[in-house]
Amino acid sequence: MYIVSGPRPLPNGRNHMFGREDEEGYPPGYVRFMQRFGEGTYRGWMNVQLPDREVLQPFAEYGLWEHDDDSPITEPQIAECIAIGTTVDGDFLAVHPQTAQLLWLPRHAEHIQAILLQVQEQNDEGLYAAVLDEIYRQVYGSSQELAVYYEPWTGTRSHLFLRLPPGEDRPSLPELAGRCQASFPPDLSVENEYTCSLFYRELGGYVRFNYAYLQEVAVFYDRMQGRHLPL
């Protein structure tokens, strides 16, 4: 797994919040992943966060999801859930301590989904990553084919947005991305029809070419790792 910038492990004071009983109540590898890498974003999709016992409490009264005999929890039980992640689209990943269930609370769907994991044992670093990949497959019905990377929230990240002027004579963003890769080979590249991101350890970040909007190039960097660069 590629780490975009220097990880920010949990300080000792927060490590103590995970006791042996707590570790058994969370998905496999979650606690060790948090202790090693800290909070961050996995594969540009899932925000991996410290347990939050309060964020879902108001949702028990919003009536956002349908509850029937097949629902894994009742509506009042939403207030008991502990959120451990959110997607960039606003979905929640949570655990319900009383029923020992891992739950998916979607933003744009009517039913809460119980996640049943079947992950094989592997090294500590890859275990929770494998859990997240399996959740993605269950929720979206497909696998992520692009590179595996994690972007820790260091607190020292910054960005620069560039907008190419319109004009027929200028190169397209895919052409610019190709030139950039040729001149400055990245440590990792992630590309699809909508975007291309070139990752550089020296930056502690990446350069993103936004194919969807045709004119935008963004540079995301860590101010500590990239402090000697002319940004």
TADA-V94329 format. One record per residue. N is the residue number from 1. SS is DSSP state (H for helix, E for strand, L for the rest). PHI is phi in whole degrees, -180 to 180 (none if undefined). OMEGA is omega as a letter, one per 40 degrees, with the letter a starting at -180 (999 if undefined). Layout:
[[N/SS/PHI/OMEGA] [N/SS/PHI/OMEGA]]
This chain:
[[1/L/none/i] [2/E/-82/i] [3/E/-101/a] [4/L/-64/i] [5/L/-138/a] [6/L/-55/a] [7/L/-63/i] [8/L/-121/a] [9/L/-57/i] [10/L/-64/i] [11/L/-65/a] [12/H/-55/a] [13/H/-61/i] [14/H/-87/i] [15/H/-60/a] [16/L/-69/a] [17/L/-73/i] [18/L/-102/i] [19/L/-87/a] [20/H/-61/i] [21/H/-67/i] [22/H/-63/a] [23/H/-61/i] [24/H/-71/a] [25/H/-88/a] [26/L/-105/i] [27/L/-60/a] [28/L/-56/i] [29/L/84/a] [30/H/-61/a] [31/H/-64/a] [32/H/-66/i] [33/H/-61/i] [34/H/-63/a] [35/H/-66/a] [36/H/-88/a] [37/H/-111/a] [38/L/76/a] [39/L/-70/a] [40/E/175/a] [41/E/-119/a] [42/E/-98/i] [43/L/53/i] [44/L/65/a] [45/L/-128/a] [46/E/-111/i] [47/E/-85/a] [48/E/-89/a] [49/E/-130/i] [50/E/-64/i] [51/E/-57/i] [52/E/-122/a] [53/L/-89/a] [54/L/-112/a] [55/L/-62/a] [56/L/-92/a] [57/H/-57/i] [58/H/-64/a] [59/H/-70/i] [60/H/-68/a] [61/H/-117/a] [62/L/-85/a] [63/L/66/a] [64/L/-78/a] [65/L/-122/i] [66/L/-77/i] [67/L/-129/i] [68/L/-134/a] [69/L/-65/a] [70/L/-91/a] [71/L/-69/a] [72/L/-68/i] [73/L/-140/i] [74/L/-85/i] [75/L/-62/i] [76/H/-61/a] [77/H/-71/i] [78/H/-57/a] [79/H/-66/a] [80/H/-90/a] [81/E/-74/i] [82/E/-111/a] [83/E/-76/i] [84/E/-123/i] [85/E/-173/i] [86/E/-138/i] [87/E/-86/i] [88/L/-68/i] [89/L/-93/i] [90/L/99/i] [91/L/-77/i] [92/E/-110/i] [93/E/-111/a] [94/E/-145/i] [95/E/-117/i] [96/E/-114/a] [97/L/-59/a] [98/L/-69/a] [99/L/-104/i] [100/L/56/a] [101/E/-112/i] [102/E/-96/a] [103/E/-124/i] [104/E/-114/i] [105/E/-111/a] [106/L/-79/i] [107/L/-78/a] [108/L/-116/i] [109/L/-138/a] [110/L/-98/a] [111/L/-127/i] [112/L/-74/a] [113/E/-117/i] [114/E/-84/a] [115/E/-100/i] [116/L/-105/a] [117/L/-91/i] [118/L/-138/a] [119/L/-106/i] [120/L/-88/i] [121/L/-64/i] [122/L/-154/a] [123/L/-65/a] [124/H/-57/a] [125/H/-65/a] [126/H/-89/a] [127/H/-65/a] [128/H/-71/i] [129/H/-61/i] [130/H/-65/i] [131/H/-61/a] [132/H/-64/i] [133/H/-65/i] [134/H/-69/i] [135/H/-61/i] [136/H/-59/a] [137/H/-63/a] [138/H/-68/a] [139/H/-78/a] [140/H/-105/i] [141/L/74/i] [142/L/-153/i] [143/L/-106/i] [144/L/-79/a] [145/L/-98/a] [146/L/-83/a] [147/L/-63/i] [148/L/-95/i] [149/E/-147/a] [150/E/-135/a] [151/E/-113/a] [152/E/-65/i] [153/L/-89/a] [154/L/-85/a] [155/L/83/i] [156/L/-124/a] [157/E/-89/i] [158/E/-144/a] [159/E/-153/i] [160/E/-141/i] [161/E/-104/i] [162/E/-122/i] [163/E/-123/i] [164/L/-74/i] [165/L/-69/i] [166/L/-69/i] [167/L/165/a] [168/L/-76/a] [169/L/-87/a] [170/L/-83/i] [171/L/-70/i] [172/L/-74/i] [173/H/-62/i] [174/H/-59/i] [175/H/-67/i] [176/H/-63/i] [177/H/-62/i] [178/H/-64/i] [179/H/-65/i] [180/H/-64/i] [181/H/-63/a] [182/H/-71/a] [183/H/-82/a] [184/L/-132/a] [185/L/-55/a] [186/L/-79/i] [187/L/-77/i] [188/E/-159/i] [189/E/-132/i] [190/E/-131/a] [191/E/-140/i] [192/L/-142/a] [193/L/-71/a] [194/L/-102/a] [195/E/-157/i] [196/E/-138/i] [197/E/-120/i] [198/E/-111/a] [199/E/-98/a] [200/E/-133/i] [201/L/-65/i] [202/L/-63/i] [203/L/-79/a] [204/L/66/a] [205/E/-169/a] [206/E/-160/i] [207/E/-107/a] [208/E/-113/i] [209/E/-101/a] [210/E/-89/a] [211/L/-62/a] [212/L/-64/a] [213/L/-102/i] [214/L/72/a] [215/L/-123/a] [216/E/-98/i] [217/E/-125/a] [218/E/-126/i] [219/E/-116/i] [220/E/-110/a] [221/E/-147/i] [222/E/-93/a] [223/L/-63/i] [224/L/-79/a] [225/L/-74/a] [226/L/-101/a] [227/L/-71/a] [228/L/-97/a] [229/L/-94/a] [230/L/-81/a] [231/L/-102/999]]
